[in-house]
Amino acid sequence: MFDSALSYAADEAAQVPELTDRQITIGWLLSTGAKDAAIARELGLSLRTVRTEISALIAGLGAKSRFQAGCLLIRRFG
């Protein structure tokens, strides 16, 4: 039974796209309540780039919202 559960977990992990360091950083900044414009200034990125990365983060985590993405990010990387 344990082997079956372990195999299932490995299959699930293989289906999750790898997040970039930038996406993880942006996610952590989002979790502090930072707004998109503040994140862009902090990281020296354009607002459009930050929003694109947030969309990729949400999709990469399989989240339905920014809030859920933050929760999943904390759960995944704690």
DRENPA-3360 file (N, C-alpha, C; in nm, 2 decimals, always signed):
BEGIN
1 = MFDSALSY = +0.08/-0.12/+0.00/+0.00/+0.00/+0.00/+0.09/+0.13/+0.00 ~ +0.19/+0.12/+0.08/+0.28/+0.24/+0.09/+0.35/+0.26/-0.05 ~ +0.39/+0.15/-0.11/+0.46/+0.17/-0.24/+0.36/+0.23/-0.34 ~ +0.23/+0.19/-0.34/+0.13/+0.25/-0.43/+0.12/+0.40/-0.40 ~ +0.11/+0.44/-0.28/+0.09/+0.58/-0.24/+0.22/+0.66/-0.29 ~ +0.33/+0.60/-0.27/+0.46/+0.67/-0.31/+0.46/+0.68/-0.46 ~ +0.42/+0.58/-0.53/+0.42/+0.59/-0.68/+0.32/+0.70/-0.72 ~ +0.21/+0.70/-0.66/+0.11/+0.80/-0.70/+0.16/+0.94/-0.67;
9 = AADEAAQV = +0.23/+0.96/-0.56/+0.29/+1.09/-0.52/+0.39/+1.13/-0.62 ~ +0.47/+1.04/-0.67/+0.58/+1.06/-0.76/+0.52/+1.10/-0.90 ~ +0.41/+1.03/-0.94/+0.34/+1.07/-1.06/+0.29/+1.21/-1.06 ~ +0.23/+1.25/-0.94/+0.17/+1.38/-0.93/+0.28/+1.48/-0.93 ~ +0.39/+1.46/-0.87/+0.50/+1.56/-0.87/+0.56/+1.57/-1.01 ~ +0.56/+1.47/-1.09/+0.61/+1.47/-1.23/+0.52/+1.56/-1.32 ~ +0.39/+1.57/-1.28/+0.30/+1.64/-1.36/+0.30/+1.79/-1.33 ~ +0.36/+1.83/-1.22/+0.36/+1.97/-1.18/+0.48/+2.04/-1.25;
17 = PELTDRQI = +0.46/+2.14/-1.33/+0.57/+2.20/-1.40/+0.67/+2.27/-1.29 ~ +0.79/+2.27/-1.33/+0.89/+2.33/-1.24/+0.87/+2.48/-1.24 ~ +0.87/+2.54/-1.12/+0.86/+2.69/-1.11/+1.00/+2.74/-1.12 ~ +1.02/+2.86/-1.17/+1.14/+2.93/-1.18/+1.17/+3.00/-1.05 ~ +1.30/+3.03/-1.02/+1.33/+3.11/-0.90/+1.26/+3.24/-0.90 ~ +1.25/+3.30/-1.01/+1.18/+3.43/-1.02/+1.03/+3.42/-0.98 ~ +0.97/+3.31/-1.03/+0.83/+3.29/-0.99/+0.81/+3.27/-0.84 ~ +0.90/+3.19/-0.79/+0.90/+3.16/-0.64/+0.92/+3.29/-0.56;
25 = TIGWLLST = +1.01/+3.37/-0.61/+1.04/+3.50/-0.54/+0.92/+3.59/-0.54 ~ +0.86/+3.60/-0.66/+0.74/+3.68/-0.68/+0.62/+3.63/-0.59 ~ +0.61/+3.50/-0.59/+0.51/+3.43/-0.50/+0.53/+3.47/-0.35 ~ +0.65/+3.47/-0.31/+0.68/+3.50/-0.17/+0.64/+3.65/-0.14 ~ +0.68/+3.73/-0.24/+0.65/+3.88/-0.22/+0.49/+3.90/-0.22 ~ +0.42/+3.82/-0.31/+0.28/+3.83/-0.30/+0.22/+3.79/-0.17 ~ +0.28/+3.68/-0.11/+0.23/+3.63/+0.02/+0.25/+3.73/+0.13 ~ +0.34/+3.83/+0.11/+0.36/+3.94/+0.21/+0.25/+4.05/+0.20;
33 = GAKDAAIA = +0.18/+4.04/+0.09/+0.08/+4.14/+0.06/+0.12/+4.25/-0.04 ~ +0.24/+4.23/-0.09/+0.30/+4.33/-0.19/+0.21/+4.33/-0.31 ~ +0.19/+4.45/-0.36/+0.12/+4.47/-0.49/+0.21/+4.45/-0.61 ~ +0.15/+4.43/-0.72/+0.23/+4.40/-0.84/+0.33/+4.51/-0.87 ~ +0.29/+4.63/-0.86/+0.38/+4.75/-0.89/+0.50/+4.75/-0.79 ~ +0.47/+4.72/-0.67/+0.58/+4.72/-0.57/+0.68/+4.60/-0.60 ~ +0.62/+4.49/-0.64/+0.71/+4.37/-0.67/+0.80/+4.41/-0.79 ~ +0.74/+4.47/-0.89/+0.81/+4.52/-1.01/+0.93/+4.61/-0.97;
41 = RELGLSLR = +0.90/+4.71/-0.89/+1.01/+4.80/-0.84/+1.11/+4.72/-0.76 ~ +1.07/+4.64/-0.67/+1.16/+4.57/-0.59/+1.26/+4.48/-0.67 ~ +1.21/+4.41/-0.77/+1.29/+4.32/-0.85/+1.35/+4.38/-0.98 ~ +1.31/+4.51/-1.01/+1.36/+4.58/-1.13/+1.30/+4.52/-1.25 ~ +1.18/+4.48/-1.25/+1.11/+4.42/-1.36/+1.00/+4.52/-1.41 ~ +0.95/+4.49/-1.53/+0.83/+4.57/-1.57/+0.70/+4.51/-1.51 ~ +0.60/+4.59/-1.50/+0.48/+4.55/-1.44/+0.42/+4.43/-1.52 ~ +0.43/+4.44/-1.65/+0.38/+4.34/-1.74/+0.45/+4.21/-1.71;
49 = TVRTEISA = +0.59/+4.21/-1.69/+0.66/+4.09/-1.67/+0.62/+4.03/-1.53 ~ +0.60/+4.11/-1.43/+0.55/+4.06/-1.30/+0.41/+3.99/-1.32 ~ +0.32/+4.05/-1.39/+0.19/+3.99/-1.41/+0.20/+3.86/-1.49 ~ +0.29/+3.86/-1.59/+0.31/+3.73/-1.67/+0.36/+3.62/-1.58 ~ +0.45/+3.66/-1.49/+0.51/+3.56/-1.40/+0.41/+3.51/-1.30 ~ +0.32/+3.60/-1.25/+0.22/+3.56/-1.16/+0.12/+3.46/-1.22 ~ +0.09/+3.49/-1.35/+0.00/+3.40/-1.42/+0.07/+3.26/-1.44 ~ +0.20/+3.26/-1.47/+0.27/+3.13/-1.48/+0.28/+3.06/-1.34;
57 = LIAGLGAK = +0.29/+3.14/-1.24/+0.30/+3.08/-1.10/+0.17/+3.01/-1.07 ~ +0.06/+3.08/-1.10/-0.08/+3.03/-1.07/-0.10/+2.90/-1.15 ~ -0.07/+2.91/-1.28/-0.08/+2.79/-1.36/+0.01/+2.67/-1.32 ~ +0.13/+2.71/-1.28/+0.23/+2.61/-1.24/+0.19/+2.54/-1.11 ~ +0.12/+2.61/-1.03/+0.08/+2.55/-0.90/-0.06/+2.48/-0.91 ~ -0.12/+2.50/-1.03/-0.26/+2.45/-1.04/-0.36/+2.52/-0.96 ~ -0.33/+2.65/-0.93/-0.42/+2.73/-0.85/-0.53/+2.80/-0.93 ~ -0.64/+2.84/-0.86/-0.75/+2.91/-0.93/-0.75/+3.05/-0.90;
65 = SRFQAGCL = -0.66/+3.10/-0.81/-0.66/+3.24/-0.77/-0.52/+3.27/-0.72 ~ -0.49/+3.40/-0.70/-0.36/+3.44/-0.65/-0.35/+3.40/-0.50 ~ -0.46/+3.41/-0.43/-0.46/+3.37/-0.29/-0.43/+3.22/-0.28 ~ -0.50/+3.14/-0.36/-0.47/+2.99/-0.35/-0.33/+2.96/-0.39 ~ -0.27/+3.03/-0.49/-0.14/+3.01/-0.53/-0.04/+3.04/-0.41 ~ -0.07/+3.14/-0.34/+0.01/+3.17/-0.22/+0.01/+3.06/-0.12 ~ -0.11/+3.01/-0.09/-0.13/+2.90/+0.00/-0.05/+2.77/-0.05 ~ -0.07/+2.74/-0.18/+0.00/+2.62/-0.23/+0.15/+2.64/-0.23;
73 = LIRRFG = +0.20/+2.76/-0.26/+0.34/+2.79/-0.25/+0.40/+2.77/-0.12 ~ +0.33/+2.81/-0.01/+0.37/+2.79/+0.12/+0.37/+2.64/+0.16 ~ +0.27/+2.57/+0.11/+0.26/+2.43/+0.14/+0.37/+2.35/+0.07 ~ +0.40/+2.40/-0.05/+0.50/+2.33/-0.14/+0.64/+2.35/-0.09 ~ +0.67/+2.48/-0.06/+0.81/+2.52/-0.02/+0.83/+2.56/+0.12 ~ +0.72/+2.56/+0.20/+0.71/+2.59/+0.34/+0.82/+2.67/+0.40;
% end
